[in-house]
């Protein structure tokens, strides 16, 4: 992820910059500090049940395990607090810590199933149903059914997700057994689903210390393959966020060139007249390529013209020094962050 710079402290500017970026270019990692506590908690849950298997994780565009591949895909936005904020702004919801852990346990259950090929066992099919039956995107669950656990109570899955498919039924059942202090024995003892929970408990004890039969596999939509911009991912047009993101350069220009009383020169005219001199100064002190510095200077000119800024005729040389310092500061910010936020 691009380094944070105190100069870029406007959320509107940060949002515009992120939405303008391709997802694959955001530098995201499943090893991010934001995800670390959740993965640590999952590993503690597995360790508490003496499970040897530790599923690998990667960032994708949604939660999931690729079919029969024992790895967990985590939504990319959960790796960065700023992306979490954008996700909530765009969709109206985002996983809270409790839901994130619930979903991790659910996906870990899929990974456990695939790692040990449990779905091939006769007792698995007899208890949960055929793994090969078609997935139903649309199904009519019975919210009062006692043949299924009720694990995930929020997000898109909902408390009846176990009824979608035998593989989801197993995953939700496994997640309940894996959850610390879930009290599943007391809660479900008189429910028909109790036999499913007992089978999962037996499988954990039988297989827990054994090495997995399947390791790794092809990832589905990994973050480095997501070449759409963040705005395109959400079906947005990034230009609608541009106006709010102008503040950084606009504020700097207004600070250096306040309203003028008396004779004045148009700032944009001075910028264009002295462009070679300013450009050489920016390149020298920022270390940028001339084409990059030129792009930044063009943006400064664009905003100076849009704001109709002026400088006093009597202090033209001093104003040029101020202008060179400001343009160089913007260039240094770009050199530091790798992004042009204007």
Steps between C-alpha positions, in 0.01 A plus 500: 500500500621851426674664795298748700606864483378757755460752218225288354267512797172557317277192489351627174846503347587156633171358375553646154853362484392150602198490271725607211741212561483148362440250778808301398714813545395575858779292652264296716609191691324229699781552754381854574495627857123538480440132421766360734285493817220312324733239354671464836163437664412238238829321562435506874159342440660225289774446756244472780339208314844345431456544126826481308369655181552875448327617182684748282326829432511747212317817399222483244186695410279304741496234770540143383698184444564391141320174429686214674803722565591538872581871497296798622421807293445818705349821355785736414344800674538334842877542469487880533297732725450754221358237267271379777364854524445517123329158502257621765435825313436315175300200620350617827653215700833350595605208718545585867767304693253236619367436150852491356592221742178313426574510128861396552386195699242421232761513221749307714239226520484482120879488487504221761244304295707536182838440667390160631244422226240433764219539251604167344426311823172306511413633847542857374253446215260308721497785752520814287390382155671467165792736446433475126150638507466831315545828684186709518544875478134537588354277769214513747637438849290416799612738779337274762669179389687311771686286248764770457716710728460877507847644495550813288237749608604797288641591160378355171499140627239529772403244765352252249804473272560139609191405300651612169713189429649200689844661481364816665315288755829334597684834508248661731491192724880485520517874576263457795717223646814709441360813669618537861223497760230441237317266739391285209445188711244673720342712226449224242471186714130454429525605135536247212811694390679365808610189307679724248682676780601166650641385164707818468629450853604143416672611178694769683629249754577236235672713240614805694866398549546348152660689210256619230455288187469807275726804525442818305353537154389767257371819659180657375521870403811586706548870572795533260268401213237764582584761237187710532526826687337512840234731354424249222478222759216692666341604171588863568637778283806636678459847348207568729744494793753727332356836602514412868859381457630831366549637849869419553652701212223760513565569867876526442450745212257717696742505792795614287295737282227670705267763342692797358428869548628727226688409185517130442606238249310183418682216672441255217664741252809528721512123540495444126754772427751366751418131453853390390657669803249350743525158339878493532470595868248221568709237321818603679359485853247215471702258286195439279514443127426814299178350360368427851593844629341650190173318567494635854572854383218472244263406781610801704440722197157346449395573857650851501291583194185339640536698826578822310798567725720810472834624636607860575687667215739665743632175646520285192846354573414419862176340384693288251719372782188412700355328197818300437504387864137393489532315169810322629316402819223341291764322290671367814166372629454316172854360516429377855156348443514399135157654452383839381214619719346808343 
